[in-house]
Structure formats: structure tokens, C-alpha cells
Amino acid sequence: MKGNGFSLQREWQAFWLALGFLTRIPMLVKVDYSQRLMNQCSVYFPLVGLLLGALYAGLYSLLAMLWSPQVCVLLVVAFHLWITGAFHEDGMADSADGLGGGYTVARRLEIMKDSRIGTYGAAALVMVLLLKVVLQTEVSPVWLGLLLAPAISRLTPLCLMRWLPYVSDPDTSKSKPVAEGFSGQRLAVAAVGVAFIALAFQVTLAALISIALVVVVWGGMLRKNLGGYTGDALGASVVLSELVFLLLLAAS
């Protein structure tokens, strides 16, 4: 399976690499890791989100037989933080610390690389988690938000990767291999997949607004304050897109 054309085996490995990159789920197939494969795997981020959403919705349905919606959503969010390693939430906290506490680009990037959490990061993390729990319980039916938000929101970082330059130390970054060489063609494939999901569940407008709003507003902030994006900023974009999407679902 060599060459530059489509390879089913390579795409299968790219999917599992994306699953391993975004979650704690073990890769059950042998992956021939390469920089190119890492570049390609991001097209499957929304699909990984959909699989996570199916887990969340299924878990909620089981828990709902015993407890109230509030308790069930709290337990599902706790499961989400475990199964993903709080990957995107960590990016949200680091981004808030960097943008809130730094006065120069260099200082902001330095703060974002610090493993310690500061006041801005702690406040942002508490607020986004509280909002997520409250909004999930406001969506009717609850399982719909749990299922769709992870898939819809994971298209946002792919858009940012195409729009903005990468600004971080490639020797210490986990996201550089994903961002480097990400093609517009693969972005289009991911966008079509998300559009199909949104159409199937009749949430097209909410999906479009949540992605576009975060790309424009958050992306504009990143361009102004950092000159581009970092891995943490991409993680934050997922969290922000989820919240906007849930806000729109809860209001409809």
C-alpha cells in the first residue's frame, strides 16, 4: 500500500491513530507511524467525536434508569474527562492563562507551555465545565447534545489549522505533526461528514453557527494575540464550539 493515492489500509491506520491521539482508547491495530500518517489522521477527528458522543449518549441512557438527568450528565462529563484525558479542557485552561496573563506573544506562549494552572485557567475551566453540565441538561432530548456536540465541535480545529499559521516550539508540541501538511481536500472531506451528521439530525444551522462563530472570533483573537494557533488553542476551540452548539440547541 504505497504511493500518494488513496490507500484503504493507510486510512484505517489513520483513523486508529486519530482515536489514540484524542482518547485513552487503546489502538487495536498495528499502526505504521509516520509524519505523513499523523498529518492525515486529523480528517477523522469528527468521526472520533461521533464515536465518543455515542458512548456518552449510551451511558446517559443507562444511568437515566437510576438517577436524575443532572446526576447522569455529571457522571457522563466525568467519564468524558477520563476517556479523553481532559485533553481539550487542558488546552482551554492553558489558553486562558496565556491570553489572560501575558503581555507579549513570547510571554503568552511561555505561560501556555507551563504545566501549572493559574487563576485565569482555573476560572475558565470551572466555568466551561459548569456551563457544559447545565446546558446538557437543558437540551431536549439530553442524549442529542451528548451525541452530536463532540462530533460537530471537532471540525473547528481543522478549520483553524487551514486558516492560521502554527506558532509554537515544534520540539515540545504534540500538535505540530497533526497540523503540518493538513490539506484542504481532507478538510473538505471532514466538513462533508459533519454536514451529513448535522443534516441527519436537523441541527444544520446550530452546527454552522457554532463552528463559524468560534473560527472567526476565537481565531481572530489568536491571530491578534499569538500570531497564529497552538495545540492548546485548538483544544480550546473544541470546548468553545461545544458550548456554543449546546447554547443554540438549548435555545431552540
Helices and strands as residue ranges (DSSP letters): H 8-22, H 35-41, G 42-44, H 45-63, H 69-83, H 87-101, H 105-113, H 119-138, H 142-153, H 156-163, H 176-179, H 184-200, H 204-225, H 231-251
